[in-house]
């Protein structure tokens, strides 16, 4: 073999291999202690072997593809110098001058100039440039740009971006920090973290300026937006190796439309990740697939092609559904169903996880959540050689199948209370006129359950009376149900036939508290000749009907029927901020004032400083009662006529006092023995 002297440099020459015919779309990957060259399809992670051995008994590292002459250049460990590879995939050594006596594993050929750059950290090492331009006076002469202590990066490869007519290269260090390196002076900038760590031994660009990094230990290929490193996504599942180095023609697209298609895509709408631009699910077609065959395509078909997969039973909320799929050979199956119909597949919606199926028919039970949204939605199933894959991204072999499926609501078991009347006295902690008509609400509670799991509460009723001069809100708390387990987006509240647009669920609470009437005085404005609502005699509004309401509270997390009972619905009133509410209440802290049933603890919003004032003896006898056990709130499990304005309960219903003071042991039917003409009825109210 002859050697031609160029100054102090020698280029090994004989019969040189021809360069590559085109700028290839595939990436080049070198692995192993005796360099093996692969071609990697970044779209799917599929790879083919180009050369088992490129002709060296050692490693080839720091490789880069030159857009100037279409050769691959890299660091040849056997000669401790650079070499190049043409389309025959045989390494041709090149002798240079100026490099230190070491081996480099980080390198790339620049796009803005015909020069090769290599880097290694260390005081005596650093970033080096060597010209590959035969017409240049410094051809094959290496020059150090900066030492490796000033440019101290723990990186394993670098790549030049195609759309920058500048000297900028990019890399990701072992901690996941994205670095931009100006090779003209050796300075670098940390652009942010990509959210992944490890050894990224092969990095690439495509013509759209997308940056790709391949992690050695698991072969995962990540796509990085260099302008927004936080926008990093798992793009494909590539080959695993302890030693990786990559190169690519950065001015080539990652798909070559002149070649026959090799990729199978999904069929769901693109919000689920279907097209390549959306990092859609995709497989390099091979011998592993659902059904009888799999076909490759340039683009997603955008049709529902459920080849080899079917549901054998209804997809019914709260029950298991049986899915059948046929495989061409053994493979791992993963599946997702968009239960909440938001147009995305979430990790929590994985219905089959790492199931190892066998050739032929397989059947798997899929658990349908009780809170799955009824209607048409999409399911995605993927079979591959990898056990654990995501609903998006590319992988070699296997197939993705998307199905348009229908979720049906199961038959619900409903439990309801009888109609109840809640009556409140709003002068607490004072006993006051004790007429129990300040806020009166008629209601009943219905729970819906599937099996033994409660999935929904419904409270329907009406505001029957407002005999208060103060501004009070009426609310319900569902005890032992966390606010975060309520499906707030699907709560529905109607008042007097009008659906309310704002969420009734009280913000900033851990408890599930729904405010039905934010201000009862606003709900029933004063009528001419009337001070209150349905509590007075001789008033012009005597024929006014109660104000109906209906609230449905679905649960995002179901509860056992033994926990989520109808008795957990706790009605109460609280003061409206900004209005005077008596001498014991701070009008700027009206929400901290509440009235509950006797012995019922207040909510987390309650201000305990209000306790034990005036007639209240909560700390002695129990919440919301006097020293003799009289309450400020009642629940009557029957049709009940509340007292008219300023008629004491003991006058309207004489047995009530002994009932309350005996803790309910005596006169349990006190409400059935009224003193006539002291209760609000249409006939009594019309009297002058």
RADAGI-V792428 format. One record per residue. PSI is psi in degrees with one decimal (* if undefined). OMEGA is omega as a letter, one per 20 degrees, with the letter a starting at -180 (none if undefined). Layout:
((PSI OMEGA) (PSI OMEGA))
This chain:
((135.5 a) (154.2 r) (132.3 a) (124.8 r) (128.5 r) (89.2 a) (-122.1 r) (4.4 a) (152.5 r) (126.1 r) (119.5 r) (132.1 a) (149.3 r) (-118.3 r) (101.5 a) (141.4 r) (150.3 r) (151.5 r) (171.8 r) (145.7 a) (-34.2 a) (179.5 r) (101.5 a) (150.8 r) (-28.4 r) (152.6 r) (152.5 r) (138.0 a) (129.9 r) (130.7 r) (158.1 r) (159.0 r) (-23.7 r) (108.9 a) (121.2 r) (134.2 a) (129.1 r) (158.2 r) (128.6 a) (127.8 r) (106.7 a) (-22.5 a) (-41.4 a) (-13.0 a) (-1.9 r) (144.9 a) (152.0 r) (153.9 r) (121.2 r) (-37.0 a) (124.0 r) (-31.9 r) (125.9 a) (10.9 r) (10.6 r) (147.4 r) (17.3 a) (-166.5 a) (154.4 r) (123.7 a) (172.0 r) (37.3 a) (154.1 r) (145.7 r) (129.0 a) (121.6 r) (-6.9 a) (-37.3 a) (2.4 r) (37.0 r) (156.9 r) (128.5 r) (146.4 r) (177.2 a) (120.2 a) (109.1 a) (-28.3 a) (-30.9 a) (-5.1 a) (47.1 a) (178.4 a) (161.8 r) (173.0 r) (154.6 a) (129.2 r) (-160.8 a) (-6.5 r) (-2.9 r) (37.8 r) (129.0 a) (129.8 r) (110.7 a) (148.5 r) (133.1 r) (126.8 a) (-179.0 r) (153.2 r) (-11.2 r) (148.3 r) (165.8 a) (79.0 a) (178.0 r) (142.4 r) (145.0 r) (5.2 r) (124.8 r) (163.2 r) (157.5 r) (130.7 a) (158.1 r) (-35.8 a) (-13.9 r) (158.7 a) (77.9 a) (150.2 r) (133.6 a) (136.7 r) (155.9 a) (144.5 r) (131.0 a) (156.8 a) (146.3 a) (-42.9 a) (3.0 a) (-139.3 r) (-151.9 a) (126.1 a) (150.7 r) (138.1 r) (128.8 a) (137.1 r) (9.0 a) (110.6 a) (-22.8 a) (-4.8 a) (146.2 a) (-21.9 a) (26.6 a) (126.0 r) (19.9 r) (119.5 a) (139.1 r) (134.2 r) (126.7 r) (-42.7 a) (150.5 a) (162.3 a) (4.5 r) (-32.3 r) (-37.6 r) (88.9 a) (90.2 a) (136.6 r) (70.6 a) (163.9 a) (-5.6 r) (164.7 r) (160.3 a) (145.5 r) (138.0 r) (143.6 a) (-25.7 a) (11.2 a) (115.7 r) (51.7 a) (-175.4 a) (45.9 a) (127.7 r) (161.6 a) (151.5 r) (164.4 r) (128.0 a) (-179.8 a) (-20.4 r) (-0.2 r) (12.3 r) (130.4 r) (124.4 a) (138.1 r) (123.2 a) (124.3 r) (103.1 a) (-10.8 r) (-28.5 a) (-3.7 r) (11.3 r) (158.5 r) (156.2 r) (135.6 r) (114.0 a) (-4.8 a) (173.1 a) (140.4 a) (-2.5 r) (9.9 r) (149.9 r) (165.4 r) (-167.1 r) (109.4 a) (87.2 a) (-10.8 r) (123.8 r) (149.0 a) (160.8 r) (155.1 r) (178.9 a) (-20.1 r) (8.2 r) (21.4 r) (137.7 a) (133.6 a) (139.3 r) (139.3 a) (125.3 a) (129.9 a) (-47.9 a) (-26.4 r) (-2.0 r) (3.9 a) (131.9 r) (124.3 a) (141.1 r) (128.4 a) (134.2 r) (109.4 a) (-18.1 r) (-15.4 r) (80.3 a) (-25.9 r) (-19.9 r) (60.7 a) (137.7 a) (146.4 r) (119.4 a) (-38.5 a) (164.0 r) (106.3 a) (-171.5 a) (148.2 a) (142.5 r) (151.1 r) (-22.8 r) (121.9 a) (140.9 r) (141.9 a) (158.6 r) (156.7 a) (149.3 r) (104.8 a) (-11.1 r) (11.6 r) (144.3 r) (162.3 a) (-8.1 r) (131.1 r) (105.7 a) (-12.0 r) (-15.5 r) (159.8 r) (144.6 a) (146.3 a) (1.6 a) (137.5 r) (128.2 r) (168.5 r) (-176.9 a) (-7.8 a) (163.4 r) (155.2 a) (-15.3 r) (-22.7 r) (-5.6 a) (83.8 a) (-49.5 r) (165.7 r) (-38.7 r) (-29.6 r) (15.5 a) (46.1 a) (160.6 r) (132.2 a) (149.8 a) (141.5 r) (122.2 a) (142.1 r) (-140.2 a) (7.6 r) (120.2 a) (167.7 r) (147.7 r) (-142.5 a) (-20.4 a) (169.6 r) (140.6 a) (147.0 r) (159.4 a) (155.7 r) (-35.8 a) (158.8 r) (145.7 a) (-23.0 a) (33.1 r) (156.5 a) (101.4 a) (90.3 a) (52.2 a) (114.1 r) (2.2 a) (136.4 r) (152.1 r) (127.1 a) (-14.0 r) (165.6 r) (148.8 r) (93.5 a) (130.5 a) (133.2 r) (-2.1 a) (169.0 r) (143.0 r) (142.2 a) (120.9 r) (139.7 r) (137.0 r) (146.0 r) (133.8 a) (147.2 r) (-27.8 r) (176.6 r) (135.6 r) (168.4 r) (133.2 a) (133.4 r) (146.8 a) (152.2 a) (146.4 r) (133.3 a) (83.7 a) (-36.6 a) (2.8 r) (40.5 r) (6.4 r) (16.5 r) (155.1 r) (119.7 a) (160.4 r) (-37.2 a) (-11.0 a) (14.4 r) (123.2 a) (-22.7 r) (127.5 a) (113.6 r) (39.4 r) (123.0 a) (101.4 a) (161.5 r) (165.9 r) (136.1 a) (-160.9 a) (139.1 r) (145.5 r) (133.1 a) (137.8 r) (132.0 r) (125.0 r) (125.4 r) (121.6 a) (148.8 r) (-23.2 a) (14.5 r) (140.1 a) (129.4 a) (142.6 r) (-174.1 a) (138.9 r) (-173.5 a) (144.6 r) (147.7 r) (131.4 r) (137.2 r) (135.0 r) (136.9 a) (176.7 r) (-14.5 r) (136.0 a) (-36.8 a) (107.2 r) (164.5 a) (169.1 r) (-9.9 r) (171.4 r) (163.5 a) (152.4 r) (151.1 r) (139.1 r) (166.7 a) (-167.4 a) (152.6 r) (134.0 r) (126.3 r) (133.8 a) (136.6 r) (115.3 a) (166.2 a) (128.0 r) (128.8 r) (146.3 r) (136.3 r) (166.8 r) (121.0 a) (143.8 r) (125.9 a) (135.4 r) (133.7 a) (153.1 r) (167.0 r) (169.7 r) (136.4 a) (160.4 r) (124.7 r) (126.3 a) (136.1 a) (143.5 r) (120.3 a) (14.5 r) (3.2 r) (136.1 j) (8.4 r) (149.3 r) (-42.1 r) (-147.6 a) (-16.2 r) (44.8 a) (-4.6 r) (41.4 r) (14.8 a) (-42.3 r) (122.0 r) (126.6 a) (129.2 r) (132.4 a) (166.4 r) (158.4 a) (136.4 r) (129.1 r) (145.4 r) (133.3 a) (154.5 r) (119.7 a) (-125.0 r) (20.3 a) (121.5 r) (129.7 a) (-8.4 a) (143.1 r) (145.1 r) (130.2 r) (123.7 r) (147.0 a) (-154.2 a) (146.9 r) (111.3 a) (-35.2 a) (148.0 r) (101.4 r) (27.6 a) (141.7 r) (-23.1 r) (160.7 r) (115.7 a) (146.4 r) (149.5 r) (130.7 a) (166.2 r) (141.1 r) (135.2 r) (102.4 a) (142.3 r) (9.3 r) (122.4 a) (142.4 r) (-37.6 a) (-13.7 r) (8.2 r) (134.2 r) (81.1 a) (-35.7 a) (-22.1 a) (13.0 r) (141.2 r) (123.5 r) (125.3 r) (138.4 r) (122.1 a) (39.0 r) (-5.4 a) (125.6 r) (130.3 a) (134.7 a) (-30.8 a) (148.9 r) (131.5 r) (-8.7 a) (123.6 a) (128.2 a) (155.4 r) (17.1 a) (153.2 r) (-28.8 r) (155.5 r) (101.6 a) (120.4 r) (124.3 r) (113.0 a) (-55.5 r) (110.3 a) (-25.1 r) (107.1 a) (-27.0 r) (-31.4 r) (-29.2 a) (-37.1 a) (82.0 a) (152.3 a) (133.6 r) (158.3 r) (128.4 r) (3.6 a) (134.2 r) (-28.8 a) (-169.8 a) (111.1 r) (41.6 r) (-9.2 a) (155.8 r) (152.6 r) (30.9 a) (145.8 a) (-13.5 a) (19.3 a) (-25.1 a) (-0.8 a) (134.3 a) (155.4 r) (155.3 a) (109.9 a) (153.5 r) (161.8 r) (123.2 r) (130.0 r) (126.9 a) (93.7 r) (149.6 r) (132.4 r) (-24.2 r) (120.5 a) (157.1 r) (150.0 r) (143.1 r) (-20.3 r) (-17.2 r) (-50.6 a) (73.7 a) (166.0 r) (-27.2 a) (-11.6 a) (-10.1 r) (117.3 a) (100.9 r) (145.4 r) (168.6 r) (155.4 r) (159.4 a) (144.9 r) (127.7 a) (142.6 r) (-1.9 r) (145.2 r) (134.5 a) (36.8 r) (168.4 a) (-16.0 a) (-0.9 a) (129.0 r) (116.4 a) (-14.5 r) (-6.2 r) (42.3 r) (-35.0 a) (-23.2 r) (-9.1 r) (127.6 a) (157.1 r) (124.2 r) (175.3 r) (155.2 r) (130.6 r) (9.2 r) (125.2 a) (148.3 r) (174.3 r) (176.2 r) (-16.2 r) (-8.9 a) (144.0 r) (109.8 a) (-13.1 r) (-15.0 r) (-15.2 a) (153.7 r) (27.9 r) (158.8 r) (-120.4 a) (-4.0 a) (137.7 r) (48.7 a) (-39.8 a) (-14.9 a) (-54.0 a) (-23.9 a) (160.0 a) (139.4 r) (56.7 r) (158.7 r) (-178.9 r) (-23.9 r) (6.8 r) (11.9 r) (138.1 a) (175.6 r) (1.3 r) (145.4 a) (148.5 r) (121.1 r) (120.0 a) (52.5 a) (167.3 r) (133.5 a) (136.2 r) (118.4 a) (156.8 r) (150.0 r) (171.2 a) (129.8 r) (25.9 r) (116.6 a) (143.7 r) (-36.1 a) (-20.4 r) (-45.2 a) (-37.9 a) (85.9 a) (-31.0 a) (-9.4 a) (-41.8 a) (-48.2 a) (-33.8 r) (-48.1 a) (-44.0 a) (-20.9 r) (10.2 a) (35.0 r) (6.9 a) (-29.4 a) (153.5 r) (53.9 a) (-16.1 r) (38.4 a) (-33.1 a) (-8.8 r) (2.5 a) (66.4 a) (158.9 r) (119.2 a) (152.4 r) (8.6 r) (1.6 a) (155.3 r) (113.5 r) (163.9 a) (-40.5 a) (-43.0 r) (-38.6 a) (-24.4 a) (-6.0 r) (144.7 r) (* none))
